[in-house]
Amino acid sequence: MSETKPIWIARDFSRCSGCRRCEIVCSIHHEKKIWPDASRVRIYMLVPGAEIPHLCTQCEDPPCVDSCPVSALSISEKTGAILVDNEKCTSCRNCIEACQGRIPFLHPESRKAVICDLCDGDPQCVKVCQEGRWGALWTTSEKPMGNEDFNKKLYARKPEEMVKDFVTLLYGEKGEEFV
């Protein structure tokens, strides 16, 4: 039996159209209905034309896992995704506070922590993005530049910070006026 290599969802903000199909397919896959508020991937558009896909960065040393007082979070050996044991989760929000990007959130109904589980190795958000030929999301087994901290610095940030940097990249100094 071959060992599965953990995967990572890479993203290119400049290619995101803001269609939100990734949010929709994620909620359909996990919730069995269209429910963007429960989607593990969220699109933030804090400035028109600058859509930011926001989802778990799969940190090398995830602070959310270490922050859980009841060990409700673990790392999948198969995919490297953060898994939530809803039976153990006490909704304490420690994982949210520990994450630099405030990516985990409490499910709108169950109030349990929600984090991208990589759809057990077949991320539906990536599939729909690739089917649409946007290419804003794709899977890889190699994290950017081989630098373990790179993904944290780039993606494990609050949406407001990412939008500010992205808009500044797009529009130069004038971009700072939009945020």
C-alpha positions, -999 to 999 in steps of 0.1 A, spaced: 0 0 0 14 34 -10 16 61 16 -5 92 8 15 124 8 -1 153 26 -15 180 3 -18 217 5 -42 242 -12 -22 269 -29 -39 300 -40 -34 329 -64 -55 359 -53 -51 376 -87 -70 347 -104 -100 347 -80 -131 359 -98 -152 361 -67 -177 336 -81 -179 319 -47 -184 285 -63 -157 272 -38 -179 283 -9 -210 267 -24 -194 234 -32 -178 232 2 -211 237 20 -229 213 -3 -201 187 4 -201 191 41 -236 204 49 -256 188 21 -270 223 12 -258 257 0 -248 274 32 -218 298 28 -219 306 65 -209 270 72 -183 268 44 -148 259 53 -135 283 26 -147 319 25 -143 346 -1 -137 380 13 -143 410 -9 -134 440 13 -125 460 -18 -144 455 -51 -123 435 -75 -100 421 -48 -115 387 -37 -95 367 -12 -101 330 -7 -96 324 30 -91 289 43 -68 268 65 -31 272 57 -22 238 72 7 253 92 37 231 99 32 235 136 -5 245 139 -11 267 169 -48 258 169 -41 222 177 -19 230 206 -44 256 219 -72 231 223 -76 222 260 -96 190 253 -75 177 224 -105 180 200 -81 190 171 -57 166 155 -37 164 122 -47 139 96 -18 116 88 -33 110 53 -37 147 42 -21 169 68 -55 186 74 -67 197 108 -95 175 120 -121 185 146 -137 159 169 -171 174 174 -177 151 204 -148 166 223 -151 203 211 -164 226 238 -167 257 216 -141 275 237 -128 295 207 -91 289 217 -83 276 182 -98 307 167 -77 330 189 -45 309 184 -47 311 146 -30 341 132 -56 344 104 -86 337 126 -95 310 101 -113 285 123 -149 296 132 -178 282 152 -204 264 130 -236 285 128 -257 257 141 -237 232 161 -213 260 175 -184 235 171 -151 245 156 -149 243 118 -117 240 99 -110 229 63 -105 191 64 -93 190 27 -123 168 19 -103 138 29 -77 145 2 -101 155 -26 -108 192 -20 -140 201 -37 -132 238 -38 -101 231 -59 -121 209 -82 -147 235 -89 -121 263 -93 -101 241 -118 -133 231 -137 -141 268 -141 -105 274 -153 -99 302 -129 -69 285 -113 -71 305 -81 -70 273 -60 -49 242 -67 -35 213 -47 2 206 -43 23 183 -21 50 209 -20 45 241 0 58 273 -16 96 277 -18 100 248 6 99 273 34 78 260 63 70 296 75 62 309 40 25 298 40 20 312 75 34 346 65 14 347 33 -19 330 42 -23 327 80 -33 362 83 -66 381 88 -85 388 56 -82 425 61 -43 422 61 -43 401 30 -67 424 11 -46 454 20 -14 438 7 -32 425 -24 -48 458 -33 -15 476 -27 2 451 -51 -26 457 -77 -28 495 -74 5 505 -58 4 532 -31 -31 543 -43 -44 508 -32 -39 518 5 -66 543 1 -92 516 -7 -86 497 25 
